[in-house]
Amino acid sequence: MKKFLIVIYLFLLGCGYQPLYVNKEISKLTFNNIELTGDKKINNMIISSLAINKKIDNNLNNLFINSEEIILETSRDSKGLVNTYKTNIKLSFVVKNKDQILMKREFNENFSYNNKNNKFDLVEYQKQIKVMLVNKIIEDLIIYISLK
């Protein structure tokens, strides 16, 4: 039985399996111009996690990122107090080469949650949700870039 497991293990190691998120080319992203609009915290998280660099060169592409965070009140009780919220984060990712669009993709993640009695706890929870949703978008963005 041990020999069989060792053979299977060696076979799986030799098949060339590589996780999607481990891509060497993603860390080499350089652009001629990087234009960020919208939520600065979201944009900074994306730029730092993807290690995007700016280099002045006429042959490189231009990157445009627009992000937005929307917090909606989805339900209220009979007294008019908010019961549930929904946080929605939208990201627009566009790579252009002069007049031609090379990559264009819209990312959208949302999360619904209950209200908290303590407003400080609510704000801290909303910050955690924002980080979680941005991380999901970053994962989707890594997959999108690696497949292009």
Rosetta blueprint (number, residue, H / E / L):
1 M L
2 K H
3 K H
4 F H
5 L H
6 I H
7 V H
8 I H
9 Y H
10 L H
11 F H
12 L H
13 L H
14 G L
15 C L
16 G L
17 Y L
18 Q L
19 P L
20 L L
21 Y L
22 V L
23 N L
24 K H
25 E H
26 I H
27 S H
28 K H
29 L L
30 T E
31 F E
32 N L
33 N E
34 I E
35 E E
36 L E
37 T E
38 G E
39 D L
40 K H
41 K H
42 I H
43 N H
44 N H
45 M H
46 I H
47 I H
48 S H
49 S H
50 L H
51 A L
52 I L
53 N E
54 K E
55 K L
56 I L
57 D L
58 N L
59 N L
60 L L
61 N L
62 N E
63 L E
64 F E
65 I E
66 N E
67 S E
68 E E
69 E E
70 I E
71 I E
72 L E
73 E E
74 T E
75 S E
76 R E
77 D L
78 S L
79 K L
80 G L
81 L L
82 V E
83 N E
84 T E
85 Y E
86 K E
87 T E
88 N E
89 I E
90 K E
91 L E
92 S E
93 F E
94 V E
95 V E
96 K E
97 N E
98 K L
99 D L
100 Q E
101 I E
102 L E
103 M E
104 K E
105 R E
106 E E
107 F E
108 N E
109 E E
110 N E
111 F E
112 S E
113 Y E
114 N E
115 N L
116 K L
117 N L
118 N L
119 K H
120 F H
121 D H
122 L H
123 V H
124 E H
125 Y H
126 Q H
127 K H
128 Q H
129 I H
130 K H
131 V H
132 M H
133 L H
134 V H
135 N H
136 K H
137 I H
138 I H
139 E H
140 D H
141 L H
142 I H
143 I H
144 Y H
145 I H
146 S H
147 L H
148 K L
